[in-house]
């Protein structure tokens, strides 16, 4: 099994879906990864972030974050996104969990 890295786009064979690895490399070494689905067609909004590489184009759906057991999944790596895209996506994910002392 190849080491899965933050920013990798994987294709999950069993589910026939693409996912983006959100978790950092040291976490992924445990055999678990935090991912979100990537759809070829989706509308953009604050939690739907476009991901683009020379070989892949889609939209990461950040409101559907989940963890997966890499050892139980049949997956293949498609590509990886650039660091600048990882930063933008990380900021958007963090915004989901930010603490606000009052309700908006």
SVG drawing of the C-alpha trace seen along z (x, -y; Angstrom):
<svg xmlns="http://www.w3.org/2000/svg" viewBox="-28 -37 32 41">
<polyline fill="none" stroke="black" stroke-width="0.4" points="0.0,0.0 1.4,-3.4 1.7,-6.2 -1.3,-8.5 -0.4,-12.2 -2.3,-15.3 -3.6,-16.7 -3.8,-13.4 -6.9,-12.7 -7.8,-9.0 -10.4,-6.9 -12.2,-4.5 -12.9,-1.5 -15.8,0.0 -17.7,-3.3 -16.7,-4.5 -15.9,-7.9 -13.1,-10.4 -11.9,-11.8 -9.4,-14.4 -7.1,-13.5 -7.4,-16.3 -5.4,-14.8 -1.7,-15.3 0.8,-12.7 1.7,-11.7 -2.0,-10.9 -2.4,-8.9 0.5,-6.6 -1.9,-5.2 -3.9,-3.6 -6.8,-6.1 -7.3,-9.2 -9.7,-12.1 -11.2,-12.8 -13.9,-14.6 -15.6,-13.6 -14.7,-15.3 -17.3,-15.6 -16.7,-16.3 -19.8,-18.6 -20.9,-20.6 -21.9,-24.2 -19.3,-26.4 -19.9,-28.0 -18.0,-28.5 -17.6,-24.8 -17.4,-23.6 -13.9,-24.4 -12.6,-23.8 -9.5,-21.5 -7.5,-21.6 -4.5,-19.7 -3.2,-19.0 -5.0,-15.6 -8.0,-16.2 -10.7,-18.9 -13.5,-18.8 -15.0,-20.3 -14.2,-19.2 -17.4,-19.0 -16.0,-20.0 -19.3,-19.6 -19.0,-15.8 -15.8,-15.2 -15.3,-11.6 -12.5,-9.2 -11.8,-6.1 -9.8,-3.0 -7.2,-2.8 -6.5,0.8 -10.1,1.8 -10.5,-0.3 -9.4,0.5 -8.1,-2.8 -5.7,-4.2 -4.0,-7.6 -5.0,-9.8 -3.0,-12.9 -2.2,-15.5 -3.2,-19.1 -0.7,-22.0 0.2,-23.3 -1.7,-26.6 -4.9,-24.7 -4.3,-22.6 -3.9,-25.9 -7.2,-27.3 -9.0,-24.0 -7.5,-23.8 -8.7,-27.3 -12.2,-26.4 -12.3,-23.2 -11.0,-25.1 -13.8,-27.7 -16.4,-24.8 -15.0,-24.3 -14.1,-27.9 -15.5,-28.9 -17.9,-31.8 -18.8,-33.1 -22.3,-34.0 -24.8,-32.8 -25.1,-34.6"/>
</svg>
